[in-house]
Amino acid sequence: MRLWNFKSLLCMTILSVIAPRMSAIDLRPTHVSCQSGGGMGAVSVGTGWKYGSHLRWETDLFIGFVPKYDSGSAKVSLALKENFIPWHIQIKRNFSVEPLTASLYFTTLISDKVWTHLPERYSHGYYNLPTKIRANISLGQRLKWYLPHKRGRVESISAYYEIGTCDIYVLSAAGNSEIKFHELLQLCIGVRINFNR
């Protein structure tokens, strides 16, 4: 009985300290994006949040469409992406540029044809990495246009590009002089709507 009372008292104390701060957390997305490429599919859409000092950090969630190409069926991709934007430069009153964006993100396919553990049909060491999850890095730039008249929650529209690579491309190129540098790269082009807070 005493242990239960202590746990209840501890929980109530923690909640009384944390609860007022929790109401200050705004979980509304700060932007939505639509892009093509970047290892996320032919087209992908996502939403995300800006935070941190000077809003330099972003976390995005994407869902994408991968056409069947030479496989038996089309697939859906999911991505979790972390962006760092060190600075932005105001060009004119309505335009700014973010001359550098750096991203780290993980992608996966929703398919039974990809795996996290090596299937028994392959000998040990045949594949060094699972096919289910890809680690990606990219660098890019953004151009932002601030709308002259506020349109509800929409603050601005951004156009962006990113050039990056993924883990399997880099490992494939290690020790293989036949692979050219441009074959390691993946291009992403997108548009983003940024919201007022």
Sequence and secondary structure as in RCSB ss.txt:
>XXXX:A:sequence
MRLWNFKSLLCMTILSVIAPRMSAIDLRPTHVSCQSGGGMGAVSVGTGWKYGSHLRWETDLFIGFVPKYDSGSAK
VSLALKENFIPWHIQIKRNFSVEPLTASLYFTTLISDKVWTHLPERYSHGYYNLPTKIRANISLGQRLKWYLPHK
RGRVESISAYYEIGTCDIYVLSAAGNSEIKFHELLQLCIGVRINFNR
>XXXX:A:secstr
 HHHHHHHHHHHHHHHHHHHHHTT   S SEEEEEEETTS SEEEEEEEEESGGG EEEEEEEEEE  TTSSS E
EEEEEEEEE    EEEETTEEEEEEEEEEEEEEEESTT  SS  TTS TTS SS SSEEEEEEEEEEEEEEEEEE
ETTEEEEEEEEEEEEEHHHHHHHTT TTS GGGG EEEEEEEEEE  
